[in-house]
Amino acid sequence: MSSRTSNDGGIISGPSTGTIVWGLIAVAVSLLVLLSVLFGLSFDFGQVLIVLLIGSGLALVAGGIWGVLRTRDKASDPYRSSDRDTP
């Protein structure tokens, strides 16, 4: 797992959206290769590439929107320790 710091100094842990999307692309390609070898299926390379690019693009956009919404929810949390006055 990777960790990076957020703007407020907190640590965001876990894999990034790009890592998850590339992992899903690798799994999809390996499943297509496995299906073609085991069952003799053939796929049009151009169509498979277009579907993978559209799917990965949508996943990256959705992951970015989800990250922004998650960050906004944390920023509006009144119980964050960084917002409290310490004596």
Beta strands, then each sheet from edge to edge (+ up, - down):
strand 1: 3-5
strand 2: 11-13
sheet 1: 1+ 2-
end
